[in-house]
Amino acid sequence: MKNQKVKWPDPYPGAHWLDEREDRAVLDVLHRRALFRYYGINPPRHAAAFEQAAREFYGVKYALGVNSGTGALFTAMTALGVGPGCEVIVPAFFWVATVGAIVNANAIPVLCEVDESFCMDPGTLSGRSRGGPSSLSRCTWRVRRAT
């Protein structure tokens, strides 16, 4: 992004960007009576279109739309095989959904110190494993925010 200044509406900036396109999309779902992804009187189409656009944008073979960041975390953990007996190291400064997804996957959250960026402090990772049956390296997520 160039050195553009964005004047955010006050308050709740996203709410001010809704227009008739969102109205049409919501009404389409209601009129099709397709409130769920795989169930409805008429086949839903928005999720499939979103996933196709994501596959094209990222240049990948698969994409799955989910309803929330929590759902995305849980889906990713499940896809990676995180489950009972796995320990997942997370920064001690976290959003509740992070640990919620770990617990929902029946894994064990293990807290790690954070550095000045509020992300995991690599110097404190050593010795965090409690010796569970799964390999810690297989179940460790080290996520850094984009800078």
ChimeraX attribute file (.defattr): number of C-alpha atoms within 10 A of each C-alpha:
attribute: neighborCount
match mode: 1-to-1
recipient: residues
	/A:1	4
	/A:2	4
	/A:3	5
	/A:4	6
	/A:5	7
	/A:6	6
	/A:7	7
	/A:8	10
	/A:9	11
	/A:10	9
	/A:11	8
	/A:12	9
	/A:13	11
	/A:14	10
	/A:15	10
	/A:16	11
	/A:17	9
	/A:18	10
	/A:19	9
	/A:20	8
	/A:21	9
	/A:22	11
	/A:23	10
	/A:24	11
	/A:25	12
	/A:26	12
	/A:27	12
	/A:28	15
	/A:29	18
	/A:30	11
	/A:31	12
	/A:32	14
	/A:33	15
	/A:34	17
	/A:35	16
	/A:36	11
	/A:37	12
	/A:38	10
	/A:39	11
	/A:40	13
	/A:41	10
	/A:42	12
	/A:43	15
	/A:44	19
	/A:45	14
	/A:46	13
	/A:47	15
	/A:48	14
	/A:49	12
	/A:50	13
	/A:51	16
	/A:52	17
	/A:53	13
	/A:54	17
	/A:55	15
	/A:56	12
	/A:57	9
	/A:58	10
	/A:59	10
	/A:60	10
	/A:61	9
	/A:62	11
	/A:63	16
	/A:64	13
	/A:65	14
	/A:66	13
	/A:67	7
	/A:68	10
	/A:69	12
	/A:70	18
	/A:71	14
	/A:72	15
	/A:73	19
	/A:74	22
	/A:75	17
	/A:76	13
	/A:77	20
	/A:78	15
	/A:79	9
	/A:80	11
	/A:81	13
	/A:82	23
	/A:83	19
	/A:84	16
	/A:85	16
	/A:86	25
	/A:87	29
	/A:88	25
	/A:89	23
	/A:90	23
	/A:91	23
	/A:92	15
	/A:93	14
	/A:94	13
	/A:95	10
	/A:96	9
	/A:97	16
	/A:98	16
	/A:99	23
	/A:100	15
	/A:101	22
	/A:102	26
	/A:103	16
	/A:104	15
	/A:105	19
	/A:106	15
	/A:107	19
	/A:108	21
	/A:109	19
	/A:110	17
	/A:111	19
	/A:112	20
	/A:113	16
	/A:114	18
	/A:115	14
	/A:116	7
	/A:117	9
	/A:118	14
	/A:119	19
	/A:120	22
	/A:121	15
	/A:122	12
	/A:123	10
	/A:124	12
	/A:125	15
	/A:126	8
	/A:127	7
	/A:128	14
	/A:129	17
	/A:130	10
	/A:131	12
	/A:132	12
	/A:133	10
	/A:134	14
	/A:135	13
	/A:136	18
	/A:137	12
	/A:138	13
	/A:139	20
	/A:140	17
	/A:141	14
	/A:142	12
	/A:143	10
	/A:144	10
	/A:145	7
	/A:146	4
	/A:147	3
